[in-house]
Amino acid sequence: MKGILLVNMGGPQSLSQMRLFLKNMFSDKYILPLPFGLRQFVANMIAKKRHPESWKKYQLIGGTPIIRHTESAGKALAESTELPVYTAYSYTPPFIADVLKKMSDDGISEIDVLTMYPQASDTTTTSVFSDVKKAMKHLNGIKIREICDYSVHPTFLEYWKTLIEEHISKQGIENPLLLFTAHAIPMYGVKRGDKYPDTVRHMAKRLADILNRPYEVAFQSRVGPVKWVGPDTDDYLEELVAAGQKNVVLIPVSFTTECLETVYDLNIKLVDIYKKDKRVEHISRVEIPVAHPLFIETLKRIVHE
């Protein structure tokens, strides 16, 4: 029997889980490429230091939307494909290894591993597939298919085109600049060969060409002292406004669910602030709907293809 494993990063639902989330994330060698012992030490230090302040941000947005949105996508995908869909997470329960064991126990022998990350990256898809491979060492007789990148799948582009056009129409904006924003990754990953920034830029250009609108690309949510791929969304938006750009629509093209990085980093830190800025006539952000039919159709098609 065939089934689908739908994977996302996970999200904390309590203060204690916030600490677990940070510890697990920074223990990931694809996030923090340090020797094992040092990585564990740094991960524990980061989790201990950051988790109270990080949890306050989640409280500001009413908790993590990731779990709820991912579960809804899984249910919609199961209905659309008529296949069993299981959801798992990298950094909070239920974890990938546990869900794969459950799938095996349920008699599923062919598994399509599909992530909620549209652009491939070492920090996301490679990390997920690494966890899958580790788990598979303890499971026999199961065939795995990894589905890696669907950022320029025609249906996914149609999904974003629809969201953007509906947003612009609803807002009544004449000719806004589209500022595509994606989660940044450290430059050391890019130097190691991670093509994620190029994939984001390619997707943004494809969308802008389809929409026939002016656009820019930036990268958001950097943390820590290391150098990250840029330009940084916060800094670049200020540059655009200072240069006279009066109408901007932010489009979070690396995200398929609402999360801290969209609701807090974009809405609260940027849109809400610039709405009060007299230099700006309009600023808004395209929101990510829960289990939009075109997004589910994208996942369905890439599974069948």
C-alpha positions as CSV (number, residue, x, y, z in Angstrom):
1,M,0.0,0.0,0.0
2,K,1.2,3.5,-0.8
3,G,1.1,6.5,1.5
4,I,2.4,10.1,1.8
5,L,4.6,11.5,4.5
6,L,4.1,15.3,4.7
7,V,6.9,17.0,6.7
8,N,7.3,20.4,8.2
9,M,9.7,21.9,10.7
10,G,7.2,21.8,13.6
11,G,6.4,24.5,16.1
12,P,6.4,25.0,19.9
13,Q,3.0,24.9,21.7
14,S,4.3,25.7,25.2
15,L,7.3,27.3,26.9
16,S,9.0,23.9,27.6
17,Q,8.4,22.8,24.0
18,M,9.9,26.1,22.9
19,R,13.2,25.1,24.5
20,L,12.9,21.6,22.9
21,F,12.3,23.2,19.5
22,L,15.3,25.4,19.7
23,K,17.6,22.6,21.0
24,N,16.5,20.2,18.3
25,M,16.8,22.8,15.6
26,F,20.3,23.9,16.5
27,S,21.4,20.3,17.1
28,D,20.7,19.7,13.4
29,K,24.1,19.6,11.5
30,Y,22.4,21.1,8.5
31,I,21.5,24.2,10.6
32,L,24.6,24.4,12.7
33,P,27.6,22.6,10.9
34,L,29.8,22.1,13.9
35,P,31.4,18.9,15.3
36,F,28.8,16.8,17.2
37,G,29.9,17.6,20.8
38,L,30.3,21.3,20.2
39,R,27.0,21.4,18.3
40,Q,25.2,19.9,21.2
41,F,26.8,22.3,23.7
42,V,25.9,25.3,21.5
43,A,22.4,24.1,20.9
44,N,21.8,23.7,24.6
45,M,23.2,27.1,25.3
46,I,21.0,28.8,22.6
47,A,17.9,27.0,23.8
48,K,18.4,27.9,27.4
49,K,19.2,31.5,26.6
50,R,16.6,32.2,23.9
51,H,13.5,30.2,24.7
52,P,11.8,32.6,27.1
53,E,12.1,35.6,24.7
54,S,11.2,33.5,21.7
55,W,8.1,32.1,23.4
56,K,6.9,35.7,24.1
57,K,6.9,36.3,20.3
58,Y,4.8,33.2,19.8
59,Q,2.4,34.4,22.5
60,L,2.1,37.7,20.5
61,I,0.8,35.8,17.5
62,G,-1.5,33.5,19.4
63,G,0.8,30.4,19.3
64,T,2.3,28.6,16.3
65,P,0.1,28.2,13.2
66,I,2.4,25.7,11.6
67,I,1.0,22.5,13.2
68,R,-2.7,23.4,12.5
69,H,-2.0,24.5,9.0
70,T,0.1,21.4,8.2
71,E,-2.4,19.0,9.6
72,S,-5.1,20.7,7.5
73,A,-3.0,20.4,4.4
74,G,-2.4,16.7,5.2
75,K,-6.2,16.0,5.5
76,A,-7.0,17.9,2.3
77,L,-4.3,16.1,0.4
78,A,-5.6,12.7,1.7
79,E,-9.0,13.6,0.4
80,S,-7.7,14.7,-2.9
81,T,-5.3,11.8,-3.6
82,E,-7.4,9.1,-1.8
83,L,-4.1,8.0,-0.2
84,P,-3.3,7.9,3.5
85,V,-1.3,11.0,4.5
86,Y,0.7,11.2,7.7
87,T,2.3,14.4,9.0
88,A,5.6,14.6,10.8
89,Y,7.9,17.3,12.1
90,S,11.7,17.8,12.3
91,Y,11.9,19.6,15.6
92,T,8.7,18.9,17.6
93,P,6.5,15.8,18.0
94,P,5.4,13.7,16.2
95,F,9.0,13.2,14.8
96,I,9.8,11.8,11.4
97,A,11.2,8.5,12.7
98,D,8.2,7.8,14.9
99,V,5.7,8.5,12.1
100,L,7.6,6.3,9.6
101,K,7.5,3.5,12.1
102,K,3.7,4.0,12.5
103,M,3.3,4.0,8.7
104,S,5.3,0.7,8.5
105,D,3.2,-0.8,11.3
106,D,0.1,0.2,9.3
107,G,1.2,-1.8,6.4
108,I,2.4,1.0,4.1
109,S,5.2,-0.3,1.9
110,E,5.6,2.7,-0.6
111,I,6.1,6.2,0.9
112,D,6.3,9.5,-0.9
113,V,8.2,11.9,1.3
114,L,6.9,15.4,0.6
115,T,7.9,18.6,2.5
116,M,6.1,21.9,3.0
117,Y,9.3,23.5,1.7
118,P,8.8,24.5,-1.9
119,Q,12.5,25.3,-2.6
120,A,15.2,22.7,-1.9
121,S,17.9,23.6,0.6
122,D,20.4,21.8,2.8
123,T,18.7,23.5,5.8
124,T,15.3,22.1,5.0
125,T,14.8,19.3,2.4
126,T,18.3,17.8,2.8
127,S,17.8,17.7,6.6
128,V,14.4,16.0,6.3
129,F,15.7,13.4,3.8
130,S,18.7,12.7,6.1
131,D,16.3,12.0,9.0
132,V,14.2,9.7,6.7
133,K,17.3,7.8,5.7
134,K,18.3,7.3,9.4
135,A,14.9,6.1,10.3
136,M,14.8,3.7,7.3
137,K,17.8,1.8,8.7
138,H,15.4,0.3,11.3
139,L,12.6,-0.5,8.8
140,N,12.6,-3.2,6.2
141,G,10.7,-3.7,3.0
142,I,9.7,0.0,2.4
143,K,10.3,1.9,-0.8
144,I,10.9,5.6,-0.3
145,R,10.5,8.4,-2.9
146,E,11.9,11.8,-2.1
147,I,10.1,14.8,-3.6
148,C,12.4,17.7,-3.4
149,D,11.5,21.0,-5.1
150,Y,8.3,22.2,-6.5
151,S,8.9,26.0,-6.5
152,V,8.3,26.5,-10.2
153,H,5.8,23.7,-10.8
154,P,3.1,25.3,-13.0
155,T,0.3,24.7,-10.5
156,F,2.4,26.2,-7.7
157,L,3.1,29.3,-9.8
158,E,-0.6,29.5,-10.5
159,Y,-1.3,29.3,-6.8
160,W,0.9,32.2,-6.0
161,K,-0.3,34.2,-9.0
162,T,-3.9,33.8,-7.8
163,L,-3.0,34.9,-4.2
164,I,-1.1,37.9,-5.4
165,E,-3.7,39.1,-7.9
166,E,-6.6,38.6,-5.4
167,H,-4.6,40.5,-2.8
168,I,-3.8,43.5,-5.1
169,S,-7.4,43.6,-6.3
170,K,-8.8,43.5,-2.8
171,Q,-6.4,46.2,-1.6
172,G,-7.2,48.4,-4.6
173,I,-3.5,49.2,-5.4
174,E,-2.6,50.5,-8.8
175,N,1.0,49.5,-9.4
176,P,2.7,48.2,-6.3
177,L,6.3,46.9,-6.1
178,L,6.3,43.2,-5.3
179,L,8.9,42.5,-2.7
180,F,9.4,38.7,-2.6
181,T,10.8,37.6,0.7
182,A,12.2,34.2,1.7
183,H,13.8,32.8,4.8
184,A,17.5,33.6,4.8
185,I,20.2,31.0,5.2
186,P,23.8,31.5,6.4
187,M,26.4,32.3,3.7
188,Y,28.5,29.4,4.8
189,G,25.8,27.2,3.4
190,V,25.8,29.0,0.1
191,K,29.6,28.7,-0.1
192,R,29.2,24.9,0.4
193,G,27.0,24.8,-2.7
194,D,23.4,25.3,-1.4
195,K,21.5,26.7,-4.5
196,Y,18.5,27.8,-2.4
197,P,19.0,31.6,-2.9
198,D,19.2,31.1,-6.7
199,T,16.0,28.9,-6.6
200,V,14.2,31.7,-4.8
201,R,15.3,34.3,-7.2
202,H,14.4,32.2,-10.2
203,M,10.9,31.6,-8.8
204,A,10.4,35.3,-8.1
205,K,11.4,36.2,-11.6
206,R,9.0,33.6,-13.1
207,L,6.1,35.0,-11.0
208,A,6.9,38.6,-11.8
209,D,7.1,37.8,-15.5
210,I,3.7,36.0,-15.3
211,L,2.2,39.0,-13.4
212,N,4.1,41.6,-15.5
213,R,4.9,43.6,-12.4
214,P,8.0,45.2,-11.0
215,Y,9.7,43.2,-8.2
216,E,12.6,42.8,-5.9
217,V,13.9,39.9,-3.8
218,A,15.1,39.9,-0.2
219,F,15.8,37.4,2.6
220,Q,14.4,37.6,6.1
221,S,14.6,36.4,9.7
222,R,18.4,36.2,10.1
223,V,19.7,35.6,13.6
224,G,23.1,35.5,15.3
225,P,26.5,37.1,14.3
226,V,27.3,35.0,11.2
227,K,26.8,36.5,7.7
228,W,23.5,35.6,6.0
229,V,22.4,35.7,2.4
230,G,20.9,39.1,1.5
231,P,19.7,41.6,1.0
232,D,18.0,41.6,4.4
233,T,14.3,42.2,4.0
234,D,14.1,44.7,6.9
235,D,17.1,46.8,5.6
236,Y,16.1,46.5,2.0
237,L,12.6,47.7,2.6
238,E,13.9,50.8,4.3
239,E,16.2,51.4,1.4
240,L,13.3,51.1,-1.0
241,V,11.1,53.5,1.0
242,A,13.9,56.0,1.5
243,A,14.5,55.9,-2.3
244,G,10.8,56.9,-2.8
245,Q,9.0,53.6,-3.2
246,K,5.5,54.4,-1.9
247,N,3.5,51.1,-2.6
248,V,4.9,47.7,-1.6
249,V,3.3,44.3,-1.3
250,L,5.4,41.7,0.6
251,I,5.1,38.1,-0.7
252,P,6.6,35.3,1.5
253,V,7.4,32.9,-1.3
254,S,9.4,30.4,0.8
255,F,6.5,29.7,3.2
256,T,3.5,27.4,2.7
257,T,1.9,28.1,6.1
258,E,1.6,31.1,8.3
259,C,4.3,31.0,11.0
260,L,6.4,33.3,13.3
261,E,8.4,34.4,10.3
262,T,5.3,35.7,8.5
263,V,3.1,36.9,11.3
264,Y,5.7,38.4,13.6
265,D,8.7,39.2,11.3
266,L,6.6,40.6,8.4
267,N,3.3,41.8,9.9
268,I,4.3,43.1,13.3
269,K,7.9,44.1,12.7
270,L,7.4,45.6,9.2
271,V,3.8,46.1,7.9
272,D,2.4,47.4,11.1
273,I,5.3,49.9,11.5
274,Y,5.4,51.2,7.9
275,K,1.6,51.7,7.8
276,K,2.3,54.6,10.2
277,D,5.2,55.9,8.1
278,K,4.1,59.0,6.1
279,R,6.6,58.2,3.4
280,V,4.5,55.1,2.5
281,E,1.1,55.3,0.8
282,H,0.4,51.5,0.9
283,I,2.1,48.5,2.4
284,S,0.6,45.0,2.9
285,R,1.5,41.4,3.0
286,V,0.0,38.5,1.0
287,E,-1.4,36.1,3.6
288,I,-1.0,32.3,3.2
289,P,-4.4,30.5,3.3
290,V,-4.9,27.2,5.0
291,A,-5.0,24.3,2.5
292,H,-5.8,26.4,-0.5
293,P,-7.2,24.2,-3.3
294,L,-4.4,25.2,-5.7
295,F,-1.7,24.4,-3.2
296,I,-3.3,21.0,-2.5
297,E,-3.6,20.4,-6.2
298,T,0.2,21.2,-6.5
299,L,1.0,18.5,-4.0
300,K,-1.4,16.1,-5.6
301,R,0.2,16.5,-9.0
302,I,3.8,16.2,-7.9
303,V,2.9,13.0,-6.1
304,H,1.2,11.6,-9.2
305,E,4.0,12.8,-11.5
